[in-house]
Amino acid sequence: MLQRWMWIAWPAFLMAGVLEILVFSMIDPQELLWFGRPVQLSREGIYTLSFFGFWLVTATSSALTTLLAQSPFEVNRCPLSASTRPAACPKQQSCSAEQTQTNCQ
């Protein structure tokens, strides 16, 4: 599970840095307006908030990509052990070593 989080967080972090460089190479943070008024933050504050905003957006994109890349087996897998599964859980028996993931239901 930690590996999957790193698949999301690390590329998002890198792209947030790239977006930060691209955006603020063309825009001066002191000239930004928020609802028609100047933003009352230092340049570093604007850079920081923007970086975390960019990171959130790119992390959301990476998370959706990771979610959509899951196989049907991963999506439909019941996380409970065989003895505690409810009747609605799709897999009603434990998989043996000989059975493949598609045959074990």
N, C-alpha and C positions, 0 to 999 in steps of 0.2 A: 504494500500500500504506500509506503514511503517513497518507493521508486516512482510510482505513478504521480505522486505529488510533485516530485522533482521534474518529471516530464512536463508538468504544467508550469511550475514556478520559474525554473531556470531559463527557458526560452522567453518567457514573458518578461523576466528581469532584463535580459539582453535587449529585447526589442523596445522596452521602455527607455533604456539608455539611448538607443538609436533615435527614437522619436524625440526624446528630450533635446538631443543635439540638433536634429533637423528643424524642429519647431523654433527653438531659441537662437538658432543661427540667423533666422529671418525676422524674429519678433523681439522687441525690447520689453522685458517684463514690467518696466516702470511705465510703459504706455498702455498697459492693459486697462480696460474698463469693465466693471461689473455692474450691470443695470444702470449704465450711464455715468457711473462714478469711478474715480480711480481706485485701484486696489490698494488698501492700506497695509501692505506687507513689504518686507525687504525683498530684494532680488533673490536671495537665498531661500526665503520662505516660499516665494512663487515657484522657484525651481523645485523645491522639495515637494510641495503639494502637487505640482504638475507631474513629477516623476511617479508619485504614488497613484495618481489618477491614470496615467498611461499604463502603469503596471497592472492596475485593476482591470482595465479594458483588455489588455493583451492576455492576462491570466484567464479571463472569462472566455476569450477565444480559444486558448489552449485547452481549457477544461471541456468546452463543447467538442473540440476535435477528439480529445481522449475518450469522451463519452460515446461519440459516434463511431469510434474505431473498435469498440468492444465487439466480440463475437456473440452470436446468439446464445451460446453456451454460458458465457460469462453473465449475460443479462438475465437469463432464466434460471441460473443456479440458485438453489435454495441454501441459505447460509446455515441452516440448522442441522444438527446431527440426525441420523435416520430414525432414532427412537423418539425424538421430540418434534418431528415435522407434523404440521397440520395436514388435513386431507387435501387442502387446496394447493399444497406445495407440489410443483410438477415432478420432482424426482422422488420416488417413493422407496427406492432401495439404494444401498451403497454400491458404488462402482468397484468392481474387482480389477485387478491388474490386467486381466485379459481383455476386458471390455474397453471399447473406445469411448470417447466422450459423446459421440453421436448415438451410440447404442445404449448408453446407460441412461434410463429415464425412470 
